[in-house]
Structures are given as C-alpha cells and as structure tokens.
C-alpha cells in the first residue's frame, strides 16, 4: 500500500514543480510568439495585434468553458477591466512594433524593466510603502536599462551608424515605453487581485485588443504573401493564447515568490531563438545590462516577499 502511494506521488508532480514547468513553458511560448512577430515585420503592427488576439481566443474560450462557462465573465468592475485592457493594448502595440525594429533578445531584456516600473507605480497608485532597499534596487536596475540601451545611444551620437540602422533607437525607445505600460497593466491587475478570476481578466483583455486591432485594419492591412506567413499569423495567436493560459496555471499552483524568478528564462529562449532563426548575437554591453536588471528584479521580488507584498498576474 505504502509502495503504491509512493509510486503515485513520484508519478504526479507537486504543485510547485508543475507551477515552475507551466511558467517555463509560458516563457518559451512567449519567446516563440515574439520570433513569429519579428518574422512578420513587413506587416502592419495593428494587423499583428489582431491575429495575436483573435486566434488566442480559441484556447481562452476553451478555458472559459472549463472554468464554468459564460457566467465567469460576469463582472461589476468594467472600469478596472478597461484600464487594464487599454494599458495592455498600448503595451502590445509598443512591443510588437519594437520587435519589427530590434533583435528579439533586446526587446526581451528591455522588458525586464517591468518590475522597476511596477515598484514605482505601486508607490504612486497603490500607496505601497517602498523602503530604501527597493528604491536602491530600482535605481540600479535603471542603470542596467541604460546599458541595454547603450548601443542605441551610441548610434544617436554617430550619424553614420544611425543612417545605417535608424530603426534601432526608435525600437529600443518604444520597447521601454511598452515595458512601462506592461507595469501599468500589472498594477491594474493587482487592484483586481482576489476580486476577479484570471480567465475573466484575460478574456476581456484579449477581446479589447482584438476589437482595437480591427479598427486599424481599414488604414493598414496586407494579405499574407504566402501560406507560410498565414501559418505564422495563426501561430502568433495560438502560441500567445496558450502561453497566457500556462502563465495563469503557474500562478494558480504556486505563489508569486516561487514562480516569478522564472520570468528570466525568457531571455535564454530569446537568445537561442534569435541566434538560430535570425543570426542575432547580442552586444556584450546589452548582456551586462540585462544581468543588472535581472539582479535588481530578483532583489525587488525578495524584498516584496519579505514584506508580504503580493503581485498580480503579469499581463500578456
């Protein structure tokens, strides 16, 4: 009997292990989605936002069904959902545009500034007490962000380099703006923590992005040039939707302090995919900056855990 129970416990992963596996799967899928978007950089950003969210509705609607059907979408907080969705929508436009301009790993590394912005917004909007240790981590993190942006900054000082690659400074700047709006969306999610189901938040966000993206189509639309491009567009949506569900599942199985550090595995996936698919090798200074930002983010997470601050689900 005890042997049977022991074998069953070994066969079934613990909630913490499954949470970590779901989290790592989500980071891999988000990196794959980013690579697909970068492969489709000739298409309008609004169109990519549409396909990302329209096809993401397929796995999300399945999740709604499993969670209890349409009744889980009932909400008395439409304004909160709108605030979260608009911030997430702006973030998605910024990140997708940045992916058409700069390497996948660079966009991913700049995105690690989100915990820095989140800490600032938590103090300003949520009224959280941020002590000097976390402020010091935020300051150090922004030093890392400056290092990540340094190749872009050097191009601004070198007219010849800027003429050869004018999209890099713009793409890096827009990626940083996108990170700020991700943090703003995350702050809105934290305000709804414990009041709304994750699948409800994800559904309204996805629907808002789909409708907003559709509005842009009359002004900028291009039919897929090949069946490969069409498949990539569908893949952007499905991978993004499944990644979001994996992300949700990870946070349902374990606390933020357990799961959040694995956010940074996305940089590993981005580096591998960027090199294998696009032949992109990051600048050493960018990697140094990313290391500082990651260390700052982990320290902020440690301080939040120590003082009992619980973060909400990241938007995506």
PLY file of the C-alpha trace (Angstrom):
ply
format ascii 1.0
element vertex 316
property float x
property float y
property float z
element edge 315
property int vertex1
property int vertex2
end_header
0.00 0.00 0.00
2.70 2.47 1.02
4.76 1.48 -2.02
1.76 2.12 -4.24
1.23 5.58 -2.69
4.93 6.31 -3.02
4.96 5.43 -6.72
1.88 7.57 -7.30
3.46 10.57 -5.58
6.52 10.18 -7.75
4.37 10.00 -10.89
2.38 13.12 -10.05
4.48 16.30 -9.86
3.94 18.53 -6.86
2.03 21.81 -7.36
5.28 23.76 -7.09
7.04 21.65 -9.73
4.06 21.85 -12.10
3.86 25.63 -11.49
7.51 26.04 -12.48
7.02 23.84 -15.56
3.99 25.88 -16.63
5.93 29.10 -16.09
8.94 27.98 -18.13
6.57 26.76 -20.87
4.92 30.18 -20.93
8.26 31.99 -21.29
9.26 29.67 -24.14
5.94 30.21 -25.91
6.14 34.00 -25.49
9.64 33.89 -27.00
8.34 31.80 -29.91
5.50 34.28 -30.38
7.99 37.15 -30.41
10.09 35.38 -33.04
6.99 34.90 -35.22
6.11 38.58 -34.89
9.67 39.50 -35.86
9.40 37.21 -38.89
6.26 39.12 -39.92
7.81 42.58 -39.55
6.70 43.63 -43.04
3.06 43.56 -41.94
1.25 46.41 -40.11
1.52 46.27 -36.32
-2.25 46.60 -35.92
-2.78 43.55 -38.09
-0.35 41.54 -35.96
-2.20 42.64 -32.82
-5.46 41.40 -34.37
-4.13 37.94 -35.23
-2.38 37.66 -31.86
-5.66 38.17 -30.02
-8.21 36.76 -32.45
-6.59 33.33 -32.61
-5.72 33.49 -28.91
-9.45 33.49 -28.25
-9.57 29.81 -29.26
-7.65 28.45 -26.23
-9.03 31.22 -23.99
-12.66 30.33 -24.80
-11.85 26.70 -24.00
-10.51 27.89 -20.65
-13.70 29.91 -20.06
-15.76 26.79 -20.75
-13.68 24.72 -18.33
-13.93 27.42 -15.65
-17.73 27.34 -15.67
-18.92 28.89 -18.92
-20.14 32.39 -19.67
-21.10 33.06 -16.04
-17.41 33.52 -15.15
-17.35 36.58 -17.42
-19.91 38.43 -15.31
-18.25 41.41 -13.67
-19.17 44.56 -11.77
-15.76 46.14 -12.40
-15.91 47.19 -16.07
-13.83 50.33 -15.47
-11.00 48.32 -13.92
-11.06 45.89 -16.84
-11.00 48.81 -19.27
-8.00 50.39 -17.53
-6.10 47.10 -17.53
-7.03 46.34 -21.13
-6.09 49.77 -22.52
-2.71 49.71 -20.76
-2.10 46.16 -22.01
-3.20 47.14 -25.52
-0.73 50.04 -25.70
1.98 47.74 -24.33
1.26 45.13 -27.00
1.39 47.68 -29.83
4.70 49.01 -28.50
6.29 45.59 -28.04
5.13 44.30 -31.43
6.44 47.44 -33.14
9.76 47.12 -31.29
10.06 43.51 -32.46
9.96 44.74 -36.06
12.88 47.09 -35.39
15.36 45.48 -32.98
16.54 41.95 -32.07
14.29 39.63 -30.07
16.74 39.37 -27.16
16.99 43.17 -26.89
13.22 43.56 -26.65
13.11 40.80 -24.05
15.90 42.36 -21.98
14.27 45.81 -22.05
11.05 44.16 -20.92
12.77 43.16 -17.68
12.40 46.80 -16.64
8.76 45.98 -15.81
9.41 45.20 -12.09
11.23 48.53 -11.78
8.26 50.47 -13.18
5.87 48.30 -11.15
7.62 49.27 -7.92
7.31 52.97 -8.76
3.64 52.66 -9.73
2.88 50.60 -6.62
4.09 53.51 -4.51
2.31 56.18 -6.57
-1.01 54.41 -7.33
-1.45 51.65 -4.77
0.07 53.57 -1.89
2.50 50.79 -1.04
5.38 51.66 1.26
8.60 51.24 -0.72
11.64 51.22 1.52
15.10 52.41 0.63
16.39 48.94 -0.27
13.81 48.57 -3.04
14.41 52.13 -4.25
18.14 51.32 -4.44
17.32 48.20 -6.49
15.14 50.30 -8.81
17.98 52.81 -9.30
20.47 50.01 -10.01
18.00 48.42 -12.40
17.72 51.59 -14.45
21.50 51.71 -14.70
21.19 48.29 -16.30
18.48 49.61 -18.64
20.84 52.41 -19.72
23.49 49.80 -20.51
20.97 47.79 -22.55
20.08 50.91 -24.49
23.72 51.93 -24.89
24.14 50.50 -28.42
21.10 52.61 -29.35
22.52 55.66 -27.59
25.85 55.30 -29.37
24.03 55.24 -32.71
22.34 58.52 -31.82
25.83 60.02 -31.43
27.13 58.50 -34.66
25.27 59.81 -37.75
26.76 57.12 -39.99
25.64 54.30 -37.68
22.25 55.91 -37.26
21.81 56.19 -41.03
22.76 52.51 -41.41
20.27 51.36 -38.75
17.73 54.13 -37.98
15.19 51.71 -36.54
17.24 50.68 -33.51
16.93 53.83 -31.37
13.23 54.11 -32.17
12.60 50.41 -31.49
14.50 50.45 -28.20
12.67 53.55 -27.01
9.27 52.13 -27.92
10.14 48.84 -26.17
10.87 50.80 -22.98
7.53 52.61 -23.29
5.93 49.19 -23.73
7.56 47.98 -20.51
6.05 50.95 -18.67
2.56 50.14 -19.92
3.00 46.46 -19.03
3.76 47.65 -15.49
0.68 49.90 -15.59
-1.46 46.95 -16.71
0.08 44.80 -13.98
-0.77 47.46 -11.41
-4.40 47.35 -12.59
-4.39 43.55 -12.27
-3.10 43.85 -8.71
-6.04 46.10 -7.89
-8.36 43.31 -9.05
-6.47 40.55 -7.24
-8.89 38.32 -5.34
-11.91 40.02 -6.93
-11.82 38.63 -10.47
-10.86 35.25 -11.90
-7.71 35.23 -14.01
-9.57 33.82 -17.01
-12.06 36.71 -16.78
-9.27 39.29 -16.84
-7.53 37.57 -19.75
-10.78 37.28 -21.75
-11.66 40.97 -21.52
-8.10 41.98 -22.29
-7.99 39.75 -25.36
-11.37 40.96 -26.61
-10.36 44.61 -26.18
-7.13 44.09 -28.11
-8.97 42.21 -30.88
-11.56 44.97 -31.35
-8.97 47.77 -31.16
-6.77 46.00 -33.69
-9.72 45.52 -36.05
-10.24 49.29 -36.06
-6.76 49.74 -37.59
-7.31 47.32 -40.48
-9.06 49.75 -42.87
-6.00 52.01 -42.62
-3.26 49.39 -42.82
-3.78 45.82 -43.97
-1.84 43.37 -46.11
-2.94 39.92 -47.18
-0.45 37.18 -46.26
2.12 36.93 -49.03
2.39 33.16 -48.61
0.87 30.22 -46.80
3.90 30.31 -44.51
3.07 33.86 -43.44
-0.57 32.89 -42.91
0.52 29.98 -40.71
2.85 32.27 -38.76
-0.01 34.70 -38.13
-2.18 31.92 -36.74
0.82 30.70 -34.74
1.27 34.15 -33.17
-2.26 33.98 -31.79
-2.32 30.37 -30.68
1.13 30.49 -29.04
0.25 33.75 -27.28
-3.06 32.37 -26.02
-1.58 29.09 -24.79
1.31 30.98 -23.19
-1.16 33.15 -21.29
-3.04 30.08 -20.06
0.22 28.42 -18.97
1.13 31.61 -17.14
-2.23 31.63 -15.38
-1.89 27.94 -14.46
1.55 28.54 -12.97
0.34 31.31 -10.66
-2.66 29.22 -9.63
-0.39 26.41 -8.43
2.26 28.37 -6.52
2.91 31.80 -5.08
4.48 34.70 -6.92
7.74 34.39 -5.00
8.16 30.83 -6.32
7.13 31.42 -9.92
8.21 34.97 -10.81
12.01 34.35 -10.83
11.49 32.05 -13.81
10.38 35.08 -15.86
14.01 35.49 -16.74
14.25 32.18 -18.58
12.58 34.07 -21.43
15.89 35.80 -22.16
17.55 32.40 -22.61
14.86 31.34 -25.09
15.10 34.70 -26.87
18.89 34.40 -27.19
18.67 30.84 -28.55
15.82 31.57 -30.98
17.30 34.90 -32.05
20.60 33.26 -32.95
19.12 30.12 -34.54
16.46 31.88 -36.63
17.80 35.38 -37.29
21.53 35.03 -36.65
21.29 37.76 -33.98
24.15 38.00 -31.48
23.62 40.45 -28.61
26.16 43.12 -27.71
28.20 42.21 -24.57
27.14 45.53 -23.01
23.48 44.56 -23.52
24.04 41.27 -21.70
25.78 43.10 -18.85
22.84 45.49 -18.58
20.37 42.62 -18.68
22.24 40.89 -15.84
21.96 44.05 -13.69
18.26 44.45 -14.46
17.58 40.77 -13.67
19.50 41.02 -10.39
17.54 44.15 -9.47
14.24 42.49 -10.30
15.08 39.43 -8.21
16.08 41.62 -5.28
12.83 43.60 -5.53
10.94 40.30 -5.55
12.87 39.19 -2.47
12.00 42.40 -0.63
8.34 42.13 -1.66
8.24 38.56 -0.37
9.87 39.60 2.88
7.35 42.36 3.47
4.34 40.37 2.27
3.63 42.28 -0.94
1.76 40.05 -3.40
1.93 40.82 -7.08
-0.80 40.01 -9.57
-0.58 38.05 -12.78
1.59 39.67 -15.42
-0.35 40.78 -18.48
0.22 39.13 -21.79
0 1
1 2
2 3
3 4
4 5
5 6
6 7
7 8
8 9
9 10
10 11
11 12
12 13
13 14
14 15
15 16
16 17
17 18
18 19
19 20
20 21
21 22
22 23
23 24
24 25
25 26
26 27
27 28
28 29
29 30
30 31
31 32
32 33
33 34
34 35
35 36
36 37
37 38
38 39
39 40
40 41
41 42
42 43
43 44
44 45
45 46
46 47
47 48
48 49
49 50
50 51
51 52
52 53
53 54
54 55
55 56
56 57
57 58
58 59
59 60
60 61
61 62
62 63
63 64
64 65
65 66
66 67
67 68
68 69
69 70
70 71
71 72
72 73
73 74
74 75
75 76
76 77
77 78
78 79
79 80
80 81
81 82
82 83
83 84
84 85
85 86
86 87
87 88
88 89
89 90
90 91
91 92
92 93
93 94
94 95
95 96
96 97
97 98
98 99
99 100
100 101
101 102
102 103
103 104
104 105
105 106
106 107
107 108
108 109
109 110
110 111
111 112
112 113
113 114
114 115
115 116
116 117
117 118
118 119
119 120
120 121
121 122
122 123
123 124
124 125
125 126
126 127
127 128
128 129
129 130
130 131
131 132
132 133
133 134
134 135
135 136
136 137
137 138
138 139
139 140
140 141
141 142
142 143
143 144
144 145
145 146
146 147
147 148
148 149
149 150
150 151
151 152
152 153
153 154
154 155
155 156
156 157
157 158
158 159
159 160
160 161
161 162
162 163
163 164
164 165
165 166
166 167
167 168
168 169
169 170
170 171
171 172
172 173
173 174
174 175
175 176
176 177
177 178
178 179
179 180
180 181
181 182
182 183
183 184
184 185
185 186
186 187
187 188
188 189
189 190
190 191
191 192
192 193
193 194
194 195
195 196
196 197
197 198
198 199
199 200
200 201
201 202
202 203
203 204
204 205
205 206
206 207
207 208
208 209
209 210
210 211
211 212
212 213
213 214
214 215
215 216
216 217
217 218
218 219
219 220
220 221
221 222
222 223
223 224
224 225
225 226
226 227
227 228
228 229
229 230
230 231
231 232
232 233
233 234
234 235
235 236
236 237
237 238
238 239
239 240
240 241
241 242
242 243
243 244
244 245
245 246
246 247
247 248
248 249
249 250
250 251
251 252
252 253
253 254
254 255
255 256
256 257
257 258
258 259
259 260
260 261
261 262
262 263
263 264
264 265
265 266
266 267
267 268
268 269
269 270
270 271
271 272
272 273
273 274
274 275
275 276
276 277
277 278
278 279
279 280
280 281
281 282
282 283
283 284
284 285
285 286
286 287
287 288
288 289
289 290
290 291
291 292
292 293
293 294
294 295
295 296
296 297
297 298
298 299
299 300
300 301
301 302
302 303
303 304
304 305
305 306
306 307
307 308
308 309
309 310
310 311
311 312
312 313
313 314
314 315
